[in-house]
Amino acid sequence: MAETKLIRSLRAVRQFSDREVPDDVLRDILDTGRWTGSSKNTQPWDLIVVKNRETLAALAKCGQFAGHLATAPLAIALVMRGDDAWSGMDEGRLMQNLMLAAWAHGVGSCIGSIFPKGNEQRARELLGIPKDRYLRTMLSIGYPAGPHALRLPPNTPIPRGRRPLDEIVSWERFGNRD
């Protein structure tokens, strides 16, 4: 369906062009994220936009899967209040909305996980995050380097495609496929 085509086309982008993300596009991405729903409308987040190359390079070393932050034109840190299941759910909702908002502008993104605790502390210090907030997630943001940036390398162990709908949906009780 055309209405959901954008959502189904979203891809993680880890290779970025040198093209800058215009300020109006970035502000629209951030504003769209601001409208994300949250538990009891608590909006338990603050966002930090990072463009400084040295800071991005240092943040890229703060998680096993954060290396792409070093080559992105910018990154967004998702700074959360609370360290419970609700804030985790709200963080995921915010992350996905920011990614989809970027994609709607043709701008790619990828999740950079900041962990373990020592790495989180280092990232918190780099960004001046208060002690009562948490930083587990950053998004690298930028225009894809080209069509190759939207595909998995041929030798990757990551599965391709999606499981069939009939395989993942049950009706009324788990395992009931009819």
C-alpha positions as CSV (number, residue, x, y, z in Angstrom):
1,M,0.0,0.0,0.0
2,A,1.2,3.4,-0.9
3,E,0.4,4.8,2.6
4,T,2.9,2.6,4.3
5,K,5.6,2.5,1.6
6,L,7.9,4.9,3.4
7,I,7.9,2.8,6.6
8,R,8.7,-0.4,4.7
9,S,11.5,1.3,2.7
10,L,13.5,2.4,5.8
11,R,17.0,1.1,5.8
12,A,19.9,1.5,8.3
13,V,22.6,3.7,6.7
14,R,26.1,3.5,7.9
15,Q,28.0,5.1,5.0
16,F,27.4,8.8,4.4
17,S,28.1,11.4,1.7
18,D,29.8,14.7,2.5
19,R,26.5,16.5,1.8
20,E,25.4,18.6,4.7
21,V,21.9,18.2,6.1
22,P,20.2,21.6,5.7
23,D,19.1,23.3,8.9
24,D,15.4,23.3,7.9
25,V,15.5,19.6,7.2
26,L,17.3,18.9,10.6
27,R,14.8,21.1,12.4
28,D,11.9,19.2,10.8
29,I,13.4,15.9,11.9
30,L,13.8,17.1,15.4
31,D,10.3,18.6,15.5
32,T,8.8,15.4,14.2
33,G,10.6,13.6,17.0
34,R,9.2,16.1,19.5
35,W,5.7,14.9,18.6
36,T,6.4,11.3,19.5
37,G,4.0,9.8,22.0
38,S,5.2,8.7,25.4
39,S,3.9,7.0,28.5
40,K,1.5,9.4,30.2
41,N,2.9,12.1,27.9
42,T,5.9,12.5,30.1
43,Q,8.2,13.2,27.1
44,P,11.2,11.9,29.0
45,W,13.8,13.0,26.5
46,D,16.2,15.7,25.5
47,L,18.1,15.6,22.2
48,I,21.7,16.7,21.7
49,V,22.8,17.4,18.1
50,V,26.5,16.8,17.6
51,K,28.4,18.0,14.5
52,N,31.9,18.4,15.9
53,R,34.1,15.9,14.1
54,E,36.4,15.2,17.2
55,T,33.3,14.6,19.4
56,L,31.7,12.3,16.8
57,A,35.0,10.3,16.6
58,A,35.2,10.0,20.4
59,L,31.5,8.9,20.6
60,A,32.1,6.3,17.9
61,K,34.4,4.5,20.4
62,C,31.7,4.4,23.1
63,G,30.0,1.3,21.8
64,Q,30.7,-1.8,19.8
65,F,28.1,-0.8,17.2
66,A,28.7,2.9,17.2
67,G,31.6,3.2,14.7
68,H,29.4,4.8,12.0
69,L,29.1,7.9,14.2
70,A,32.6,8.9,13.3
71,T,31.8,9.4,9.6
72,A,28.3,10.8,9.9
73,P,27.8,14.5,9.2
74,L,26.0,14.7,12.5
75,A,24.5,12.6,15.3
76,I,21.6,12.9,17.7
77,A,22.0,11.8,21.3
78,L,18.8,10.5,22.9
79,V,19.1,11.6,26.5
80,M,16.5,10.0,28.7
81,R,15.0,10.6,32.1
82,G,14.3,7.4,34.0
83,D,15.9,4.0,33.6
84,D,12.9,1.7,33.6
85,A,10.8,-0.2,31.1
86,W,8.6,2.8,30.3
87,S,11.5,5.1,29.4
88,G,13.0,2.3,27.3
89,M,9.8,1.9,25.4
90,D,9.5,5.7,24.9
91,E,13.2,5.8,23.8
92,G,12.4,3.2,21.1
93,R,9.4,5.1,19.9
94,L,11.4,8.4,19.7
95,M,14.3,6.7,17.9
96,Q,12.0,5.2,15.2
97,N,10.2,8.4,14.6
98,L,13.4,10.4,14.2
99,M,14.6,7.7,11.8
100,L,11.4,7.8,9.7
101,A,11.4,11.6,9.7
102,A,14.9,11.7,8.4
103,W,14.1,9.0,5.8
104,A,11.1,11.1,4.6
105,H,13.7,13.8,3.6
106,G,16.0,11.2,2.0
107,V,18.3,11.4,5.0
108,G,19.7,8.1,6.3
109,S,20.3,7.1,9.9
110,C,21.6,4.3,12.0
111,I,21.3,3.4,15.7
112,G,24.6,3.6,17.7
113,S,24.3,1.8,21.0
114,I,26.3,3.3,23.8
115,F,27.5,0.6,26.3
116,P,28.7,-0.8,28.6
117,K,28.4,1.6,31.6
118,G,32.0,2.8,31.3
119,N,31.4,3.9,27.7
120,E,28.1,5.5,28.7
121,Q,29.9,7.5,31.4
122,R,32.6,8.6,28.9
123,A,29.9,9.7,26.4
124,R,28.0,11.5,29.2
125,E,31.1,13.5,30.0
126,L,31.7,14.4,26.4
127,L,28.2,15.8,26.1
128,G,27.8,17.3,29.6
129,I,24.8,15.1,30.5
130,P,23.6,15.5,34.1
131,K,23.8,12.5,36.5
132,D,20.0,12.0,36.6
133,R,19.8,11.3,32.8
134,Y,20.8,8.3,30.7
135,L,22.4,7.9,27.3
136,R,22.1,4.5,25.6
137,T,21.3,5.5,22.1
138,M,22.7,7.8,19.4
139,L,21.6,8.1,15.8
140,S,24.0,8.9,13.1
141,I,22.4,11.1,10.5
142,G,23.3,12.0,6.9
143,Y,22.6,11.5,3.3
144,P,23.5,8.0,2.1
145,A,26.9,7.7,0.3
146,G,25.1,6.1,-2.7
147,P,22.9,3.1,-3.6
148,H,25.6,0.8,-2.1
149,A,25.0,2.4,1.3
150,L,21.4,1.0,1.3
151,R,22.4,-2.7,0.8
152,L,24.0,-5.3,3.0
153,P,27.4,-6.5,1.8
154,P,27.1,-9.9,0.1
155,N,29.1,-11.7,2.8
156,T,27.3,-10.4,5.8
157,P,25.9,-12.9,8.3
158,I,22.8,-10.8,8.8
159,P,19.6,-12.3,7.4
160,R,18.0,-10.6,4.5
161,G,14.3,-9.8,3.9
162,R,11.5,-10.4,6.3
163,R,9.8,-13.5,7.6
164,P,6.5,-14.2,5.9
165,L,3.5,-12.6,7.5
166,D,1.7,-16.0,7.9
167,E,4.8,-17.2,9.8
168,I,4.7,-14.4,12.5
169,V,1.0,-13.8,13.0
170,S,-1.3,-15.9,15.2
171,W,-5.0,-15.5,15.5
172,E,-6.6,-15.6,18.9
173,R,-3.9,-18.0,20.4
174,F,-0.2,-18.4,19.8
175,G,0.5,-20.8,16.9
176,N,-3.0,-20.6,15.5
177,R,-2.3,-19.6,11.8
178,D,-5.8,-20.0,10.5
